[in-house]
Amino acid sequence: MCGIVGYIGHRDAAEIILKGLQRLEYRGYDSAGMAVINGQMDVLKVKGKVKELLKMTRKKKVHGSLGIGHTRWATHGEPNDVNAHPHMGAYRKFALVHNGIIENYDVLRQDLGQKGHHFAGDTDTEVLAHLIEEIHEMSDVDFTEAVRLALTQVEGTYGIAIVHKYHPDRIIVARKGSPLLIGIGDGEYFVASDASPVIEFTKKVVYLEDDEMAVISREGYEVSTLKNVPLTKEVHELAMNLEQIEKGGFPHFMLKEIFEQPDTIADCMRGRLIVDENRIQLGGLTGVEKRLASARRVIIAACGTSWHAGLVGEYLFEYLAHIPVEVEYASEFRYRETLINEQDVMLVISQSGETADTLAALRQARKRGAMVLGICNVVGSTIARETDAGVYTHAGPEIGVASTKAFTAQVTVLAMMAMMMGRYKKVLSDELMAELVRELNRVPSLVKMILRDTKKIEEVARLFTYAPNFLYLGRSYNFPVALEGALKLKEISYIHAEGYPAAEMKHGPIALIDEHMPVVVIAATDHTNDKMISNVEEVKARKGRIIAISSNGQSEVGKLAEFTITIPEIHDCLSPLVAVVPLQLLSYYIAVNRKCDVDQPRNLAKSVTVE
């Protein structure tokens, strides 16, 4: 959530910060602000979009070669100009931007209030600014030390960047639980929540770890722990490029990313799916196969769309590798008496590799002795660094808040992992392995076939643009796809939608079905086809508006449906990779028809880095 950009160097900091904040808009936000130092400290902040901050900056002619900026997603305090970042203390000597949540802010606020501090807004971040000011003004320590001491008193999570009016030669940054990196240029340095604001200027970055802080000047940077122990950090080379974070002629990032899926799925398999040898090679799992194969169970922990991918993974692992799997909401896992130990393996899935709840589940599992594997998209992310082993999805940057290509890449990785482990355990036959390798290799071309003609999907979207509710039904491998289709519609069109296993419909949801209810039926799994036909009959008998997603061989479902969107035939266990694509497009076209903000839906953030 939120976004931080900072710059110190020889360029115009305001321009770099504004451009960086625009690149971070996909993370979700409701206000924006910046502080720039050039003899004086100009602090501008506004409720609304970065474009409003841009207008304010141009009007006031703000310039300087040192500054920080922020996009805020409200937690404590409503979205308004006062609560927007940066925040300052009473003497307005320094400005602070912050991602995360200070959990003990109320106690600190009361204590500071008793010492004479007055607060302009309602945020936890303003409390941190006053705490730093209190320590600096009342103690015989320099400003950097005051920041360090203040951070030892706060509980919660933070990624912060601070500039001081009387120290126009440095930016102070620190991290605990909220991602932050330093971009290294030629006599210039950048600060950002992720790589998108810096990739235009440098590919060399340093990732801060939890409980680390850095002081950045034009001459370099010094990193230390919060206990003031100096550190030497590894410099990483970014794998992304600028073109990947541009729209490339598409009206929205979401549509671009849907259409990228033939390539991203192929990239995910490249060098891993060895077609002529009928085998899978996942270098990131080398050396852990035995532990994975002998696990008492695999616990998959994830959130949102990644959780849906994990549900598909459960079916795949149990069918192909005979490994028992449980899928957990990462947000719930840490608050239960989870009976996990060294006999178990946890698999965490996250597009960003920074999801706060997923990281918490990872750390809890490690504390209890379980091996932890990861599936993530962002090289160098926290999950990639903290897991024992794992697999990158190689989907490239995903800017649209509604995840699309990340889901298909995650399912592709899960399918390859299950196939590889099925062969390792000798429970997957030569014949089925050969068939699945051939089928998986076809997926990019099959997805391309769906994307070649979207007219039918656009037609259905027009007819149901203003439907108040949707029901999505699937069975077996495509029950998670029903959940994912419903989530996509909710996220970007604000239509209420629910996904169900088709057989569960008669245990409650069937009461909702009438002539006004669109029911999306995913009928792409052969071994449950007869049962699915019965479920569709039940919907039809109650005059539900049936939209079928079915393969060429499912003619009976097509006869019952009012609308049929045909997808290519593929082996049952790989059908989610093609069945989900029409659902992504359906939600996209409905949202566009409703004039919704597709790439930045209200109240949502791309990367949820706070609880």
N, C-alpha and C positions, 0 to 999 in steps of 0.2 A: 504494500500500500504506500501511498504518498511517494514523493520523489525529492531527492536532494541533488543539487548541482553546485559545484564550486569551481572557482578559477583564480589562479594567480600566475601572472606572466607579463607579456608585452602587448597582448591584444586588448580589445575592448571587452571587459568582463561582462557588461550588461548584455551585449549581443550574444555572447557565448552562453550565458546563463539562460536567456530567453529561448534560444534555439534548443538548448538541452532540456529545458522544461517542456517544450513542445514534443520532444522525443519521448518524454516520460509521461505524457498525457494518458497513454494507454493503461497506466497503472491504476487510474481512477483517482479523482480528486474533486473538491468543491470550492477551493480557494487557492490563490497563488500569491507569492511575494518574493522580494529580493532585497538584499542589502549590498551596496556598492560603496567602496571607499576611494576617495580621490581628494585628499585634503580634509574633506568632511565625510560623514557617513550618511548616505541617502538610503532611507528605508521606505520601500513602497510595498503595499499589500492590498489585496482586493478580493472580495467574494466573487466567484465566477471563474471564467476560463482564462487561460494564459493570454489570449488575445486582448483581454481587458487590461492586464498588466502591461502588455506591449504598448497599448495606447497611452497609458499613464507614464511609462518610461520615456516615450518619444515626446510627450507634452512637456515633461519636466527636464528633458535633455540630460538624462542621467548617464554619466560616463565614468570610467575608472578601470584600472587594470587588476583589481582584486575585488572579489565579491562572492556571495552565496545566494542561492535561490531555492525555492521550495514549492511543491504542490501539496496541499493538505487534504486528507480524507478525514472528516470529522470523527473524533472519538469523544473526547471531553470538551463540551461546549459546542453550540450550534455553529453552522457555517456562517461567518460574517467577517467584515473587515478587521474587527478587533482581534478575533480569535485566529485569524490567518497568521502564518509565520512570515518573516522572522519575529522573534520576541526579544525584548530588551529588559534590563533592570530599570530601577527608578532613575538612575543617573544617565541612562541612554548612551553609555560608553561602548557597548558591544551589542552584537546581534547574534541570535542563535536560531538555527533550524533543527528540527528533530523529527525523526520517524520512530514510532514505537509508543509505548505506554509507560508512564511512571506510576507504578501501582501504589506507592505510598505518598502520592502527591498531596492528599488531603491532610495527613499528619504534618508534612513539611509546610504546607500552606498555613496551617494554624500556628505553628511555631514561628514562622517568619512574620505572620501578622502580629504576633505579640511583640516582635522586635521592631515594629513600625513599618513593615512593608505593606504597600497597597497594590492591589492587582487590578489591571484594566479589564481583563477578560476572565474566561472560565477554564482555560486549558491547563493541563498538567505541565506543558512545556514552559509556560510563563513562570511556574513555580521553580523549575530548574534554573531558569535565567536568574531569578532573584536569589536562589541558593548560592549560585556561583558568585554573584555580586556581594552577598553577605560575607562569604569567606574571604574574598579578595579585599574588601574594604576594611574588615575587622581583624584580619590576620596579617602577619608580616611575611606574606608569600607573594610571588609573582603571579601573573594572570594564568599562565599555563598550569602552575601548581594548584591554583584555586579551582580550575576545571577538574583536574585529577581528583582532588579531595572531595569535591561535590559529587562526583560520580561514584565514589565509594559509599556515599550515603543514600543513594537512590536504589529502589527496588523496581524491577520491571525490565523493559527492553528499550534500547535506543540505538539509533544511528544519528550522530549529531555533527554539525559543522558550525564553527564560531569564528567571527571576525571582530576585531577590536579597533575602534577609531584611532587610538593612540599607538597601535602596533600594526601599521599598514604594510607589514612585511611578512605576514604569516596567516595561515588558516589552521585552526585546531580542529581535529576530527577524532571521533571515538566511536566504538561499536560494541554493542552487546545485544545479540539476537536480531538485529536489523541490518541487512547487508549494506556494505559500504566499500568502495574501492578508490584507489588513487591512480589516475592516469599520468604517465610519465612522458612529457614532451621534451623539446629542445629549449631549455631555459623557461619552461612553463609547466604547470601541473594542474591537474583536473581532479575534482572530487565528484563522485556520482553514486547513486543507489544501484545502478547497473551499468552495463557497458554502452548502452545506446547513445548517451550524450557525448561520449568521448571518442567513439570509433571514427568520427570524421577527422580527428586530429592526431590520434595515436592508437597503436595496437598494444602498447606495453602498459600493463597494469599490475598493481599490487593489491591483493585482497586482504582487508583487515579481518582478523578473527575476533571472537568474543573477548572482552576485557582487554582490548588493545586500543591505544590512542596514538595519534601522530601529529607532529607539528610540521607544516609544509611551508617552505619559503621558495623564493625564486631560485635559490641555490641548491635545493634538494629537500629531503624529508627525513625525519627521524621518528622511528616507531619504537614504542615501549609498552610494557604492560601497565595496568593500572597500579601495580605495586612499584612502578618506576624502574623496571628491569629493561635495559635496552635490548632490542631485537634486530636481527637481520632477516629481511623478508625476501622470498623468492619473487622474481619478476616473471609474470606470465604473458604469453602472446595470445591475443584474442583471435578466435577462429572466424568470427563474423566479419561482414563487410558492410559498407554503407548502403549498397543497393538492396540488401536484405531487409532493411528497415524503412524502405520507401514503398509507396503504393504500386509503383510500376504500371500506371495506367488504369488500375482498378479504382472504382469509386470508394471502396472501403477495404481496410486491411483484412476484415473477415472474409470477404469474397476472394481476395487475392490468396489467402491462406487455404481456403477450400480448394481452389484451383491448383495450388501447389502440391496437393497430396499425392498425385502420381509420382512426382519427383521426390518428395520427402520420404515416402514409403520405400522407394527404390534406394535412396541414400541410406536409409536405416538398415537395409539388407545388404548394401554393398560391402563385399569382402567378408561377409558373414554367412550368407546363403550360398553354399558351394554346390551349384546345381548339377554339374557333371559328376560329382562324387556323392550326391544325395546326403549331404551332411551340413551341420550348422557349426560355425566356429565363432564363439564369442570370447574374444581375448580378455575382456574385462572380468570374466568369471574363471579364468585359468587358475587352478589350484584350489578352488572351493567346491568343485563338483561333488567330491566325496561327502563333504559335510552337508551339502544341500540334499544329496540323495538319501542320506541316512537320518535326516531331520524327522523328529517326531511329528512335526507339522510345520507348514509355512504360514506365517501371519502376514498378510498384505495390509499395510496401513497407508491411507491416502485421504484426500479430501476432494469433493466436487467431481469434476470430470475424471480426474485421475482415479477416484474411488470406483467410478463406473468401469474404467479400464481394468481395475483390479478384480472386479466381479467377473469380467470375461476371463481374466487370468485364472480365476478359481476353476472355472469349467475346463480350461485348457490343461492346467497342471494335473487335475484329477483324472481327466480322460487320457491324456497322452503320456503322463509320467507316473501316474498312480501315487502322487504325493498329496496327502491331505492338506487342505488349505482353509484358512479362515480369513475373511476380509473385514477389516475394522475401519470405522471412521477414526482417523487419527485424532480428531478433536475430542473423542470420547475415551480413547484408549488410555490416556495418561491419568484419567480420573477414576478408573475402575481398579479393582483388585485383580490386575491382570496376571494370570498364572503362567508367566513366560520364564523360561530358564535356558540353560546352555544346550538343552536338547532341541531347542526350536531355532528356526531361522526367520528373521523378519525381513520382508521386502517392502521398502518404502518407494512410493511413486510420486513424483512432483515435476511439473513442467519447468518451473523456475529453479528448483533445488533450494528454495529459500522459505517454503511454506512453514510458518511458525508451528502449527499443530503437528505437522509431519516430523519436523525436527525434534519436537518434544517427545514424540513416540519413539523415534530412533534412539534418542539418548536414554530413555527409560529402558528400552530393550537391551541396550549395551550394558547398562548398569547391572542388569540381571543375568548377564553372561551369554545372551543370544548373539549369534552372528547376524550382522545387518548388511543386506545388499540394497543397492539403489538403482532406480531407473529415473533418469532426469535428462533434461535437454541442454542445460546451461553448463558448459565446461567451466570448471573452477568454482562452481557454486558450493554452498556450505554442505549440502547433502553429498555432493560428489567427494568432498574432502573428508567427511566424517564417517562414511560407510566403509565396511571392510573390503568391499568389492562392488562392482556394478556395471551397468551398460548405459552408454549415452544413446539417446534416440536420434541425434543428428538431424532434427527437423528444422534447424535454423530458427532465428528469432521469431517468436509469435507475438504480434503486437495487439491484435484484436482481443478484447477482454474475454469474449466467448471462445473457449478453446475448441479448435477443430483439428488441425493437422497434428497437434500434440496427442490427441486421443488415438488417432489411427497409428501414429508412430509408437505409442506406448503398447497398443495391442499387438503390433507387429513384433516388438521386442519380446513381449510375453509369449507369443506363439513360438518364436524361435527358442526361447529359454525352455519351454515345455517340450518341444521336439528334441532339443539337445539332451535334456535330462531323461526323456523317454528312451533314447538310444543308449545313454550312459547306464541306465538301470536295466537295459535289455527287456523292456516291457513294450516297446514300440516296434512292430514288425518291419522288416525290410520293405515290404510292399506298401504299407501305409506311409512309411517315411518317404518313400520315393514319390508317392502320390501327393503328399502334403508339400514337399519341396517344389514340385511342379506347380501346384496350385498357388502357393505363396508367391512364386516367381511371376505368376500371371496377374497378381493383384494390381500393380500400377497400371497396366493396360486396361483392366476391367474398370477401375475408377475413372480412367480417361474416357471410356465409353459412356459412362453416366454423365460426365461433365460436358460431353460433346453436344448433348441436346437436353436443355433444361426447360423447354417450353411447357411440358405437361406440369412440371412442378410449379412454374410461375402461374399457370392457369389455376391450379388448386389453391395456391396462395392468395390469388385475387378473390376467389370465392369465399374464403374463410378468414379474410383479413380482420373482420370485426367480430369473430366468434368470441364469446366471453370465456369459454373453457375448451380444453382439449383432453382427450384420453388417449394414451399410447399403450398398446398391448404387444407383448412379445413372449416367447417361450425359449427355454434353454439358453443357448448362447446369445439370443437376441432379446432376452428380458433386460439385461443391462443396456442394450441399445435403446429400448423403449424408455428407460430412465434418462438416458442421455438426450434423446430427442425431446422429451418433455422439458428437461433442464434448459436446452438451447432456446426453446420457445419462450420460457419464462424469463430467461436472462435478457433477451434483447427486444422482445415485443411486448413484455409485461402482460401477457395473457396467462391466466392460470392454467396449468397443465399438470397432469399426473401420469406417471408410468407405472404399469402393473404387470405381473405375470398374468398371462391371459386367463388361466384357470382361476385366478383369484378374483376375477371380475364378479363372479356370482356370489362372492362372499362380502358384498357391500357395494362396490362401485356401479354395479348394474342398475342400481336405483337412480343413478344420474342420467341414464341414457334415455333420450327422447329424440324427436325429429330435429332438434336444434344442436345436438351434440356431435361434433366431429370426432371420430374414433380412428386413430391411425393404427393399422394392424401390420406388424412386421412378420411376414410369412415367408421366410427364406431358409428355414431349417427343415430339411426333408423328414427327419425321424419323428418330428412332432406335427407333421402337416395335417394328419387326420384329426387330431385333437384341436388344432387351430381352426380348422374348417367348422367344427362344432361351435367353437367360441364365436366365430364370425356370424354363424347362423343365429346365435342368441342376440347379437347386436342388431342384426337385420330385422329380427322379429319385433324389436322394440323401436324400429324406425331410425336407428342411429345412422349418421352420415359416414359411411365406411370409406376410408382412404387406405388402400392396400399397397404396401411395399413388398413386392413379390418377385421371385425369379421366374424365368421363362417357363419352368416346369410346373409352376403352381397355378394351373389354369382354373381349378375349382374355386380358389380364393378370388381370382379375377372376376369370375362370373357373379359372385355374391357382392362384390364391392361396387360402390357408386363411381369411384375413381381408382385407377390402378397405375402405379408408377413401377415400371419394370426395371429390375436390376439383373445383371448377368448371374448365371448359375456358378456356384463354387462349393467346395466341400463345406459341410455344416459348420465345422469348428472355426472356419475362417470367414464365415458369412458376415460377422459384424463389421469387417473392414470395408465391405461394399454397401451393406444395408444402412449404415449410418450416414452416408454421403447425401442421399436425398433428404434426410431429416435435417441436416445442416442447412441445405439450400432452402427447404421449406420455411424454416425459422427465419432465415435471412430475408427472403422475399416478403414474408408477412411483415417483418419489422420495417423494411424499407417502405412498404405500402402504408404503414401506420406512421411514417415519418419519425421513427424512433432513431436515437443516436446509436447506430449499430456498433461502432467500435468502442464507444464509451458509455455503456448503459448506466442509468442512474443507480447510485448507491453501491456500485460494484467496483472492485479493484482487481487488477490482473494478478498481482502477486500478494497474497494475504500474509503479511509478515508480522501481524499482531494477533493476539488471541481474540 
